[in-house]
Amino acid sequence: INIDKTGGSLTLSGVIRTTNDWTYTAGSIITTGSTLAFAPAVNLDITPGNSINYNNITFNGAGSATLTAGSTLNTTGILTLTSGTVNTGTISASGSSINLETGFGGGSTVLSLTGSAAQALTGGASGSSLPLEINKSGGTLAITPCGITYTSVLFNSS
């Protein structure tokens, strides 16, 4: 999927599930109320567009998703990591709920918890996680990892 709009806006609505690469090049995207579900069977490449704030994001494929090095996938809604792995780049989560499910295999992507609202980071009974960066400008963060292994944690206070 390649988003390259020269005019107007693309409105994402409902659940958009893809097993294909996702590339944002240009254009306006309205994501309110939508869920973007990446479901790689083997490998999937994501070039998210650093200026786009996606709503809900889910990773739920058996394969590996790879963010473009140096890029940031921004989510303002619920982030759910169900299965597979996610590598390189950063996922910036400012929504209220970040769910790391039992089948998620971790990866090298930095999970950055941001924003000023209250957030809850929850995990399944076992599994791996991502390098974690807590960079909140306010609000609370409740962590209930239930056996998740964090490879590294960086706290930034404002």
C-alpha positions in Angstrom: 0.0 0.0 0.0 1.5 3.3 -1.1 -0.1 6.6 0.1 1.0 9.4 -2.1 -1.7 12.1 -2.4 -1.2 15.4 -4.1 -4.5 16.9 -2.9 -7.4 16.2 -0.7 -7.5 13.9 2.3 -7.5 10.1 2.7 -9.9 9.1 5.4 -9.1 5.7 7.1 -12.3 4.2 8.5 -13.0 1.0 10.5 -10.3 -1.7 10.5 -7.7 -1.6 7.7 -5.9 -4.9 7.8 -2.8 -5.4 5.6 -0.3 -8.2 4.9 1.5 -5.9 2.5 4.1 -3.2 2.9 2.8 0.2 4.0 4.4 3.3 2.6 3.4 6.9 3.4 4.9 9.4 1.0 2.7 12.5 0.9 -0.8 13.8 1.6 -3.3 14.4 4.3 -4.6 11.4 6.3 -7.6 11.4 8.7 -7.4 8.5 11.0 -10.0 9.2 13.7 -11.9 6.1 14.8 -9.8 3.7 12.6 -7.6 0.7 13.4 -4.6 -0.1 11.3 -3.8 -3.8 11.6 -0.5 -5.0 10.3 -0.6 -8.8 9.8 2.7 -10.0 8.2 2.7 -13.6 7.2 6.5 -13.5 6.6 8.0 -10.0 6.4 6.3 -6.6 6.0 8.1 -3.2 5.6 6.5 0.0 7.0 7.4 3.6 6.1 4.9 5.4 8.4 5.4 9.1 7.7 6.7 10.7 10.9 4.1 13.5 10.9 1.1 11.2 10.7 -0.8 10.3 13.9 -2.6 7.0 13.4 -5.4 6.1 15.7 -5.4 2.4 16.9 -2.6 0.1 15.7 -2.4 -3.6 16.0 0.4 -6.0 15.0 -1.0 -9.5 14.7 0.9 -11.6 12.1 3.1 -14.6 12.4 6.0 -12.8 10.6 8.1 -9.7 11.2 7.2 -6.1 10.6 10.2 -3.7 10.0 9.9 0.0 10.4 12.1 2.2 8.2 15.3 3.0 10.1 15.0 6.4 11.8 11.2 6.5 11.3 8.5 6.9 13.9 5.0 5.2 13.8 2.8 7.5 15.9 -0.4 6.1 17.6 -2.8 8.2 19.6 -5.2 5.4 20.3 -4.8 1.8 21.5 -1.6 0.0 20.6 -1.9 -3.8 20.6 1.1 -6.1 19.9 -0.4 -9.6 19.6 2.0 -11.7 17.7 5.1 -11.6 15.5 8.0 -9.2 15.9 8.6 -5.5 15.1 12.1 -4.2 14.3 14.0 -0.9 13.8 12.5 2.6 14.1 10.3 3.8 16.9 6.6 3.3 17.9 5.4 6.4 19.7 2.3 5.6 21.8 0.4 8.5 23.4 -2.9 6.7 23.7 -4.5 5.3 26.9 -3.7 1.6 26.4 -0.6 -0.3 25.3 -1.2 -4.1 25.2 1.7 -6.6 24.8 0.0 -9.9 24.4 1.4 -13.4 25.3 2.3 -14.4 21.7 4.2 -11.2 20.8 7.9 -12.0 20.0 9.4 -8.6 20.8 12.0 -7.0 18.5 14.4 -4.1 18.2 11.8 -1.3 17.7 11.9 1.3 20.5 8.5 1.6 22.2 8.2 5.2 23.3 5.4 6.1 25.8 4.6 9.7 25.3 2.0 12.3 25.9 0.3 13.9 28.9 -2.7 11.6 29.5 -2.9 8.6 31.8 -1.6 5.4 30.2 -1.7 1.6 31.0 1.0 -0.8 29.8 -0.2 -4.4 30.1 1.3 -7.7 29.1 0.4 -11.3 28.8 1.6 -14.2 31.0 4.9 -14.6 29.1 6.7 -13.2 26.1 9.2 -10.6 25.1 9.0 -6.9 24.7 10.7 -4.0 23.0 13.3 -1.5 24.3 11.1 0.8 26.3 11.4 4.6 26.5 9.2 6.5 28.9 9.0 10.1 27.8 5.8 11.5 29.2 5.1 15.2 29.7 2.4 14.4 32.3 -0.2 12.0 33.4 0.3 8.6 35.0 1.7 5.3 33.7 0.4 2.1 35.2 2.6 -0.9 34.3 1.4 -4.5 34.8 3.8 -6.6 32.7 2.9 -10.1 34.1 6.2 -11.7 33.1 7.2 -9.6 30.1 11.0 -9.2 29.7 12.2 -5.7 28.9 15.5 -5.5 27.1 16.1 -1.9 28.2 14.2 1.0 29.8 15.0 4.7 29.4 13.2 7.2 31.6 13.1 10.9 30.5 11.5 13.4 32.8 10.4 16.8 31.6 
